């Protein structure tokens, strides 16, 4: 029983990591994020409060709302485009403009 629980836990963690890497790939591909850039270094904290994932930041919540509206569990480039004109972090700069400046739109 312990072995089964360990295998299920490992598979769950692996599946979660694969899902998050898929989201990251869509973002990196759409915005041509370069290795070593601020956005690349931010990793999961582009959408999450921490670089390791977990709770969503304001940008992540805006993306989550778009995904809910479209009844999708997969992030697409079109969904990213839908939040470009928002200012998720309320700093006076639109998300798309922050991303162009290599700045995190969720902070």
C-alpha positions as CSV (number, residue, x, y, z in Angstrom):
1,X,0.0,0.0,0.0
2,X,2.8,2.4,0.8
3,X,4.5,1.6,-2.5
4,X,1.2,2.4,-4.4
5,X,0.8,5.7,-2.5
6,X,4.4,6.6,-3.3
7,X,4.0,5.9,-7.0
8,X,0.7,7.8,-7.1
9,X,2.3,10.8,-5.4
10,X,5.3,10.8,-7.7
11,X,3.1,10.6,-10.8
12,X,1.0,13.5,-9.5
13,X,4.0,15.7,-8.9
14,X,5.3,14.8,-12.4
15,X,2.0,15.6,-14.0
16,X,1.8,18.9,-12.3
17,X,5.4,19.8,-13.3
18,X,4.6,18.8,-16.9
19,X,1.5,21.0,-16.9
20,X,3.4,24.0,-15.6
21,X,6.2,23.6,-18.1
22,X,3.6,23.5,-20.8
23,X,2.2,26.9,-19.6
24,X,5.7,28.3,-19.5
25,X,6.5,27.1,-23.0
26,X,3.5,28.8,-24.4
27,X,4.5,32.1,-22.7
28,X,8.1,31.8,-23.8
29,X,7.2,30.9,-27.4
30,X,4.7,33.7,-27.7
31,X,7.0,36.4,-26.3
32,X,10.3,35.0,-27.5
33,X,11.7,35.0,-24.0
34,X,15.5,34.8,-24.1
35,X,17.6,32.7,-21.8
36,X,19.1,34.9,-19.0
37,X,16.4,37.6,-19.4
38,X,14.4,38.9,-16.4
39,X,11.3,37.0,-17.6
40,X,13.3,33.7,-18.0
41,X,14.8,34.2,-14.5
42,X,11.3,34.9,-13.1
43,X,10.3,31.3,-14.1
44,X,6.9,30.5,-12.6
45,X,6.7,33.8,-10.8
46,X,5.5,35.4,-14.0
47,X,2.1,33.9,-13.0
48,X,2.7,32.8,-9.4
49,X,3.7,34.6,-6.2
50,X,6.8,32.4,-5.9
51,X,9.2,31.1,-8.6
52,X,8.4,27.6,-7.4
53,X,4.7,28.0,-8.2
54,X,1.7,27.8,-5.8
55,X,-0.6,30.8,-5.3
56,X,-1.3,32.9,-8.4
57,X,-0.3,36.6,-8.6
58,X,-2.5,39.2,-10.3
59,X,-1.3,38.3,-13.8
60,X,-1.8,34.6,-13.2
61,X,-5.4,35.3,-11.9
62,X,-6.2,37.3,-15.0
63,X,-5.0,34.4,-17.2
64,X,-7.0,32.0,-15.0
65,X,-10.1,34.0,-15.6
66,X,-9.6,33.9,-19.4
67,X,-9.1,30.2,-19.2
68,X,-12.3,29.8,-17.2
69,X,-14.2,32.0,-19.7
70,X,-13.0,29.8,-22.5
71,X,-13.6,26.6,-20.5
72,X,-10.0,25.5,-21.2
73,X,-7.3,23.9,-19.1
74,X,-4.7,24.6,-21.7
75,X,-3.1,28.0,-22.0
76,X,-2.8,29.4,-25.6
77,X,-1.1,32.3,-27.2
78,X,-4.5,33.8,-27.9
79,X,-5.3,33.7,-24.2
80,X,-2.1,35.5,-23.4
81,X,-3.0,38.1,-26.0
82,X,-6.3,38.7,-24.2
83,X,-4.6,40.0,-21.1
84,X,-2.0,42.1,-22.8
85,X,-4.1,45.3,-22.5
86,X,-4.8,44.8,-18.8
87,X,-2.6,46.2,-16.1
88,X,-2.8,43.2,-13.7
89,X,-0.4,44.5,-11.1
90,X,-1.9,48.0,-11.2
91,X,1.4,49.7,-11.7
92,X,0.3,51.9,-14.6
93,X,1.8,49.8,-17.4
94,X,-0.1,47.3,-19.5
95,X,0.9,43.7,-19.3
96,X,2.0,43.5,-22.9
97,X,4.2,46.6,-22.5
98,X,5.8,45.2,-19.4
99,X,6.6,41.9,-21.2
100,X,8.1,43.9,-24.1
101,X,10.3,45.6,-21.5
102,X,11.4,42.3,-20.0
103,X,9.5,43.1,-16.8
104,X,7.2,40.8,-14.9
105,X,3.5,41.8,-15.4
106,X,2.5,40.1,-12.2
107,X,4.7,42.1,-9.8
